[in-house]
Amino acid sequence: MNKAALRIGILLSILALVAITPSCVDKINYDTTKNIKNKIINSSVCVKALEGLGAGTVVRKDKNKMYVLTCFHVIATSFFDENSKNMCNIEYELLDKTYKVQGTVSYLAKIIKIDIDNDLALLEIYINDKNLVAIKLAKIEPIRGDIVYSVGSPLGLERTISTGILSNFIEGFYVSDNTTTFGNSGGGLYNKNGELIGVPARVFVYFPFPPIPESGLGMSIELKIIKKFLIPYVWSN
């Protein structure tokens, strides 16, 4: 092959990549950014109990109150403490139009429903906050291989976003490789449309001897369990 033909071949290859790649990348970036900014971030809050820290998701918003879904173990210390009177705190970072942090807003929330076996809790806040939006629950269960997004408060870093692949199903949990650490529990696991499909609850632990907790895999409570728990406050059967 002469140099002219080789150059033409290389040029055609580059043009093919340019023609294909931007459309894929632009679609992924645009859709992801749009969904995260408009649906996911503004429904996420940090949940603080007597000795617990985690995240929560606004799942319903009425005229004068809203409901936040989280994990039971996040608020357990406040629930069992007589002095707390079934109350805990939620807070979120106040963001401007460019999503830069401008301050922090906090409210007192009442624990109105729990499911210890499935590690879920529902909080009620009597406030109408225009900065928070209620997320939609997905109508269809995710499948293995789906791209998923999660938002939580790892180590207190509010509204932290990570992405991963839903890789498996284990006894009422979705297994994915999203970042899961202290503070992520109770947040939201979302599909590509920004709909809630799960609640991150724990890290997958492998039990040889000694146990290996840092598997890199997170476990999220699956959608059908969440829907059943939210009846009749958010979801109707």
C-alpha positions, 0 to 999 in steps of 0.5 A: 500500500502506498503512502497516499492510500494509507493516508486516505485510509487513516483519514477515513477512519478518523472521520468515521470515529468523529461521525459516530462518537460525538452523537453517542457521547453528546446523548449520554452527557446531555441526558445524564446532566439533564436528569441529574440536575432536574430530577435527582439532585433537587430531591436529595437531602441529608438525614441526621439522627441522634447518632446516625448519618445518611441520605434521603429522597423526597418522594412526595410533596404536597402544599404544606408538607413533604415525605422523605424516604430513607433507611431505618438504620439511619434514623434508628437511634432517634426512633428508639430514643425517648427524648427524640420523640420520633424526630430527626433532622434533614438538611440540604445544600442550597444551590444557585442556577449553576449548582454552586453551594450557597448555604445549608437549609435544615428542617425537623422531620417526624418518623411516621413509618418504619419497616425494620425487616426491610430497613426502610423509614418514611419521614414527614416534614410540614414545610413547603420548600420550592427548592426541593422536588419530589422524585418519581418512582419507576414503573418498570423494574430494572434489569441486569446491565442497566446503567444506574445513578446514586445520590447520597451523603458519603462521609457527610458530602451532601448530594454526591453523585456516582454512577455504575452498572446494576450487576446482580440481584440478591434477596431483595437487593440490587447489586451495583458498583456505585460508590457506597460508604458511610452516609450513602445509606437511605439515598436514591438509586436511579435509572437513566430517566432519573426515576427512583428504582432503589435505596442504597442500604449497605455494602456487599460483604464477602465472608471468608476468614477474615471477612472482606467488607470492601467489595466495591459493590453496593446493595440497594433495596429493590423497587417492589419493596419500596412501593409496598412500603410507601402505600398509602402515603405515596404509592397506591396498590 
